[in-house]
Amino acid sequence: MTKEERHLWYDFLKTYPVRFLRQKVIDNYIVDFYCHQARLIIELDGSQHYEEVGLIKDRIRTERIEDRNLTVIRIPNNEINGNFYGVCEYIDMLVKQSLHR
């Protein structure tokens, strides 16, 4: 795991009341974090994900995963580093919305 993935895992998701898994295999992909109950996937993205090739690969990957009726959110690493509390609030909101559907 990257330092941002470790931060999100150990400081939020590991003890979150709704269970998340890390490094979950879905189809031919390994996703960063997966919550079965909320049908939510969290991907943390470094700078390579914002280059042309990375954007194309991520779009294809997201489409294939979302075909399984899952939601993929992508969070830039700089948000983990600069707005960790806001990221946690955002994830919490998405999980709660998903569980109330």
Stockholm file with secondary structure:
# STOCKHOLM 1.0

chainA/1-101         MTKEERHLWYDFLKTYPVRFLRQKVIDNYIVDFYCHQARLIIELDGSQHYEEVGLIKDRIRTERIEDRNLTVIRIPNNEINGNFYGVCEYIDMLVKQSLHR
#=GR chainA/1-101 SS CCHHHHHHHHHTGGGCSSCCEEEEEETTEEEEEEETTTTEEEEEECGGGGSHHHHHHHHHHHHHHHTTTCEEEEEEHHHHHHCHHHHHHHHHHHHHHHHTC
#=GC SS_cons         CCHHHHHHHHHTGGGCSSCCEEEEEETTEEEEEEETTTTEEEEEECGGGGSHHHHHHHHHHHHHHHTTTCEEEEEEHHHHHHCHHHHHHHHHHHHHHHHTC
//
